[in-house]
Amino acid sequence: MALTKKQRAELRLKFGGRCAYCGCELPEKGWHADHVEAVLRKSEQCMKSAAKGIFKLKSTGEVFRPEADCFENLFPACAPCNLMKTSYSLEMFRKQVSLQVERGRRSSMNFRTAERFGLVEVVTKPIVFWFEQYPPQEVKP
């Protein structure tokens, strides 16, 4: 779905100009319009690449779930969140985010070193997306 300039500006402000997932401030340009429920784009093997022995997929422009390609199904997202979310459901994306500490520990000597020296402190807490806590609720005295 191609957004108009007005729709894009409206979408960016949907959650206070912040990423719907991590809550980081979104710049004027460079952020993504994420389909909350994936549209699942159809792709096919590029035959030019295949002739060279390279496996490469290219989009056909068609989608499996056209009903999900609508403005109401879009959230503003920073590029890292949108690229990590790919076509995951919200609950699967939440699970993927929760796995990052162990992945970092397992695959990054830098992470393990920083953790050993107390530069990184791992906390166990539920993954709560920005959109789930926006707008901030006032605390009543």
C-alpha positions as CSV (number, residue, x, y, z in Angstrom):
1,M,0.0,0.0,0.0
2,A,1.5,3.3,-1.0
3,L,0.9,6.0,1.6
4,T,0.3,9.7,0.8
5,K,2.4,12.3,2.5
6,K,-0.5,13.1,4.8
7,Q,-1.1,9.5,5.7
8,R,2.6,9.0,6.4
9,A,2.7,12.0,8.7
10,E,-0.5,10.8,10.5
11,L,1.0,7.3,10.9
12,R,4.3,8.6,12.3
13,L,2.4,10.5,15.0
14,K,0.1,7.5,15.9
15,F,2.2,6.7,19.0
16,G,3.6,10.2,19.7
17,G,6.2,10.1,16.9
18,R,7.8,6.9,18.4
19,C,8.3,3.4,17.2
20,A,5.3,1.3,18.1
21,Y,7.6,-1.5,19.3
22,C,10.7,-0.1,21.1
23,G,9.5,3.4,21.7
24,C,12.5,5.2,20.2
25,E,11.9,8.6,18.6
26,L,11.3,8.3,14.9
27,P,13.1,10.7,12.6
28,E,11.2,12.6,9.9
29,K,12.6,10.2,7.3
30,G,14.0,6.7,7.4
31,W,11.3,5.0,9.5
32,H,9.1,2.1,8.3
33,A,5.3,1.6,8.0
34,D,5.0,-1.9,9.4
35,H,2.0,-4.2,8.6
36,V,1.1,-5.4,12.1
37,E,-0.5,-8.5,10.6
38,A,1.8,-9.4,7.7
39,V,0.5,-9.3,4.1
40,L,3.0,-12.0,3.1
41,R,4.3,-10.9,-0.3
42,K,4.5,-13.5,-3.0
43,S,8.0,-14.0,-4.6
44,E,9.5,-16.2,-7.2
45,Q,13.0,-17.3,-8.1
46,C,14.9,-14.9,-10.3
47,M,15.7,-16.9,-13.5
48,K,18.6,-14.6,-14.5
49,S,20.3,-15.4,-11.2
50,A,19.4,-19.0,-11.4
51,A,21.2,-19.3,-14.7
52,K,24.3,-18.1,-12.9
53,G,23.8,-20.7,-10.1
54,I,22.6,-18.1,-7.7
55,F,19.4,-18.6,-5.7
56,K,17.6,-15.2,-5.5
57,L,14.0,-14.4,-4.8
58,K,12.2,-11.4,-6.3
59,S,8.8,-10.0,-5.3
60,T,5.9,-10.5,-7.8
61,G,4.0,-7.5,-6.4
62,E,1.2,-9.8,-5.3
63,V,0.3,-10.6,-1.7
64,F,-1.3,-13.6,0.0
65,R,-3.4,-11.5,2.4
66,P,-4.6,-8.4,0.5
67,E,-7.1,-7.6,3.3
68,A,-4.1,-6.9,5.6
69,D,-2.7,-4.3,3.2
70,C,-4.7,-1.3,4.7
71,F,-3.9,1.8,6.7
72,E,-5.6,0.4,9.8
73,N,-3.1,-2.4,9.9
74,L,0.0,-0.2,9.8
75,F,2.2,0.9,12.8
76,P,5.1,3.3,12.7
77,A,8.4,1.4,13.3
78,C,12.1,2.1,13.4
79,A,14.0,0.2,10.8
80,P,15.7,-2.2,13.3
81,C,12.4,-3.2,14.8
82,N,10.6,-3.6,11.5
83,L,13.5,-5.6,10.0
84,M,13.6,-7.9,13.0
85,K,9.8,-8.4,13.1
86,T,9.7,-9.4,9.4
87,S,6.4,-11.3,9.1
88,Y,6.1,-12.5,12.7
89,S,2.9,-12.1,14.7
90,L,3.2,-9.7,17.7
91,E,3.6,-12.7,20.1
92,M,6.3,-14.3,18.0
93,F,8.1,-11.0,17.7
94,R,7.9,-10.6,21.5
95,K,9.4,-14.0,21.8
96,Q,12.2,-13.1,19.4
97,V,13.0,-10.0,21.3
98,S,13.2,-12.0,24.6
99,L,15.7,-14.4,23.0
100,Q,18.3,-11.6,22.2
101,V,20.1,-11.7,25.5
102,E,20.9,-15.4,25.3
103,R,21.8,-15.0,21.6
104,G,24.2,-12.2,22.5
105,R,25.7,-14.3,25.3
106,R,26.2,-17.3,23.1
107,S,27.6,-15.6,20.0
108,S,29.3,-12.4,21.2
109,M,32.5,-12.4,23.2
110,N,32.1,-8.6,23.5
111,F,28.7,-9.1,25.2
112,R,30.1,-11.7,27.6
113,T,33.1,-9.5,28.5
114,A,30.9,-6.5,29.1
115,E,28.7,-8.6,31.3
116,R,31.6,-10.0,33.3
117,F,32.9,-6.5,34.0
118,G,29.5,-5.2,35.0
119,L,29.0,-3.0,32.0
120,V,25.9,-4.9,30.9
121,E,23.3,-5.9,33.4
122,V,20.7,-8.4,32.2
123,V,17.3,-8.0,33.7
124,T,14.4,-10.5,33.4
125,K,11.1,-8.7,32.6
126,P,8.2,-9.1,30.2
127,I,8.5,-7.5,26.8
128,V,6.0,-4.7,26.6
129,F,5.7,-2.9,23.3
130,W,5.5,0.9,23.2
131,F,2.0,0.8,21.7
132,E,0.8,-1.3,24.7
133,Q,1.7,1.5,27.1
134,Y,0.8,4.5,25.0
135,P,-0.5,7.0,26.0
136,P,1.2,6.9,29.4
137,Q,-1.4,6.6,32.1
138,E,-1.5,9.2,34.8
139,V,-0.7,8.0,38.3
140,K,-3.6,8.9,40.7
141,P,-2.5,10.1,44.2
